[in-house]
Amino acid sequence: MSLEELYRYINWRMNPGDERARERFEKIEEFFKKISGELPSKGRVLDICAGTGIAGVALAKVTGARRLTVLDARKDDLELAREWLRMAGIHPELRMVQGDAREVGKLVDEHDVAVLWGFTMPHFDPFDAVRLFAGVALSLSDDGVFLIEDMDRVYWIMYRIGYRRFLVEGRRDGHTIASMHEGYDFVRGTFKRGYYLLPEFRRISGVDFHYWDISTQLAIGRMFFREARLIPGESRGVENTWGVLYFRKPRKDVAGLVLEDFSAPL
């Protein structure tokens, strides 16, 4: 069972045919416009874990990018990037790369700005995150920028809400999707959640999550970039629980050394 099967049932609002996804696109575009002065213009955009490329296309539109690379493990989603480009009315060179984001440094050539959008970091355990940050650093130009949209799950989930062993995730196409706690990996720091369709209680996927806080991501990023900070946002009335992590000027020497020595798993 894979993430692809899970994503058939959970709507992440990234299909260009979905009105709510188009509204989301407009909000992403609006955010990039607000920080456009801090982004490389007319360059090369890399969208990591791109899905349909909704964020990458918005970023390419705002920055006037000449090239857009969308990287994701799911090929079918990548094909929809063409539709987002058509709807956005822009025509950068489009490159679609099917692969593992942890291998980004081997899969793509140099870009000027990279984006990881849609609260994707829980799919990466701390060891994965080191490889991801290092790979992105090697994939960027000397003044390149890396943007991550995320929230502080240690505060929001563990403190404000509390970790739930059973959680209804949503409803779609006559089904209720629920997740259950199924274990914890002490080495990787990941919670295993099983996803089930109700009422038949059919298991559709198992996913490992690491619940990141903001500060740890900033600390890891600072090792691989000379600049690291949070562009704060507000979630449900609470400041700083959601935001965009901004990294600039990759330290390629550090990234290369770390990847060379960090390739073997524990």
Protein Blocks (a to p, Z undefined) as FASTA:
>chain_A
ZZklmmmmpcghlafkbmklmmmmmmmmmmmmmmmmmpcehiacddehklnommmmmmmm
mnopabdcdddfblklmmmmmmmmmmnopacdcddddddfklmmmmpccdfbdcdehhlm
mmpcfklmmmmmmmmmmmpcfkbccddddddfklmmmmmnopafbdcfbdeehiacdddd
ebdcfklopacddddddfklpafbdcddddddfklmmmmmmmmpcbdcdddddeehighk
accdddehiafklmmmmmmmmmpcZZ
